[in-house]
Amino acid sequence: MPDHSQYAAATNIPLIKSPSLRVPRQIEQPHDVHPLPDSVNAYFAYPFTLEPHVLTFESSRRSTLAAHATRREAYLRSREEDKERRKRDVLRKIAPGFDPQGVLMPMRATPSASTSSWKSGATVTDIEMNKQHGKSAMDDLVDQLAAMEAAAKLPSSSTKVT
């Protein structure tokens, strides 16, 4: 009966063995290998004398790990707070009085008019009265300039020439 399989044409092709191939050596078992016994309970001998020693090391290890974790969390929290503080400082340099959690409150970057008028002899009641009368910033500036000119015109006792 003729062979009508799809590999029929390949049956007459001679196969050549590659010289680089070889038959592997047979594996030999070592002499000290023996099969397991029927009961392996003898292999599960546990020295319970080590138990207290292991437990004390385990508890000290856990407490050390907890202390390290707490210290690490505190360090990371302080770094995050420092980063936020530096960011707020940079933002305050750009916009004095800036607070990300609150409303923007403008603040003077230079000494205010009230502190300079305080130094020039104005009293607290004068400053409060200026605020109550609703003086504008321009009026306040004019008053400061007038006070500076008056202070410059007064002769000082140390500049007398004899």
Secondary structure as UniProt FT lines:
FT   TURN            6..7
FT   HELIX           8..12
FT   TURN            19..20
FT   TURN            31..32
FT   HELIX           41..44
FT   HELIX           48..50
FT   HELIX           51..94
FT   TURN            96..97
FT   TURN            100..101
FT   HELIX           113..119
FT   TURN            120..121
FT   HELIX           124..133
FT   HELIX           137..153
FT   HELIX           157..159
//
